[in-house]
Amino acid sequence: MESMIKKQKIIIANKYEIHEKIGNGSFGSIYQGINQRTYEKVAIKVEPVEYNLKLLKNESILYQYLKDVKGIPNVKWFGKDQINYYMVIPLLGDSLNILKKKFGAFSLHSIIQIGLNILQLIETIHEKGLIHRDIKPDNFLFGIDSNQLYLIDFGFCKSYFVEKEHIPFKNIHKIIGSPNFVSIHTHDHITQSRRDDLESFGYILYYLYYGDFEWSNVSLTNDLFYEKNNKEMKKMKMMINEKNDLPDFLKKIFIYVRQMYFEEKPDYLFIRNLMVENL
């Protein structure tokens, strides 16, 4: 796809021109583009048809389902040609991860303010019957001309209710999501539920506050060392509450979400109050 863009102008839906690559999603690439008619800048997510995953199609359906939710971008167009599936959304600004790399660790006050916005977005999609399963700083972006925080990349998102029943507790074969931010239960290969999104939320706050993780150099990409490294990463995560300088509210968040039952509805107000008390 990238080599094709360098060689020729690619236009989809007769109006969206694809420009440079700006990132990667769960199973595809993201490009900046422009609406040739209105000159509005857009983001275009691309998934090769040959992968036969149809994840982008499913993601576009989820975006449509969440279209009235504040902080979720609206899909402007979804379609395909013989080579790729395409999804067009508004172009957003920097992610929390990019901002962290630009400016370093955040102040405690900034982290709490951002955390309150993240929590509201997570609570809202949970109320819609969904779990995101890839809560991480890369997936939270600010608007280009506003302080509105947006949640993106629903490639791993799924319903936790099936026919009005909570999905069953069961074991999974591989980790879903970004290893640095997944929960202790996910390291134990347990199906994710609402509690796991919230533990990932805790790791975002931890990452923004300290600027890095103790386990950032532990890789789960090598199958030969997967089990060993998975146990090591889990162990490091379990030990973070022993840090003397860990903010008390964050320690309480980790204690709470790690003790939640699989099907339990989170007490979002309790978590919110823990943060508000430290503003």
C-alpha positions, 0 to 999 in steps of 0.5 A: 500500500505504501509503495503504491501511494508513493507512485500514484495518487489514490482517491477513494469514494471519489473524493478522499485522497490518501496522503502519508502514513501516520500510524498503525491500527490493530490490523491495518495502517492509518493514513492522513488524507483530504476531502478534495471537495471540502479540503477537510483533513481526514484519517483513513484506516486501511486493511488489505482484503487478502488478510480476509479478516474483515476487522475494519468492517466490524470496527466501522459497525461499532463506530456507527453504533457509538456515533452519538457518543461524545468522544467517539469519532464519526465514520465519514465513509466505509468501503472497499476496492479489490485491494483494501477495505477503507474507513474514513474518520475525522483527523485528530490531534496528538495521542497521549503517548505522543504528548508524553514523548514530546513533553515527558511525564505529566504532572499529577494534576494533569494526570487526574484531569485526563484520567477523569475524561478517560474514565468517562469514555470507558464508562460510556462504552461499557454502558453501551454493552462493549469492552474496548480491550485495547485501552492504551495511550495511543488510542486516546487523542485530542481534537485538533482544535479542541481539548476534547479527548477521543477514544479510537481503534475498536479493532479488539472491541466486543460485546460483553453481553450476549442475549442479555447474559454476560459472556462466560468466564473462560480461558483464552490462548493468547493475550488480546491487546497491548501487553504493556497495558493489559491486566493481570487476569489477561496475563493469566489468559482469562477472558476480558471483561469490564474490570480489565479495561479499568486496570488498563486505565490504571496503567495509562495513569501510571505510564503518564506519571512515571514516563515508562514501565519497569517491564517495558523491555520485556517482550512477548513477541518471541514464542520461545520465551513467551511463557517466561516473559509473560510471567515476568511481566505479570510479576512486575505489574503485581509489585507496583503497589509496593512503590513508596512514591505511587500516588495513593489514589492510583494504588487504591484503583489497582487494589479495587479493579484487581479484586473485582469479580469477572461479571461485576459492574464497576463502581465508576463513581468510587474511582472518580471520587478517588481522583477528584479528592486529589485535585 
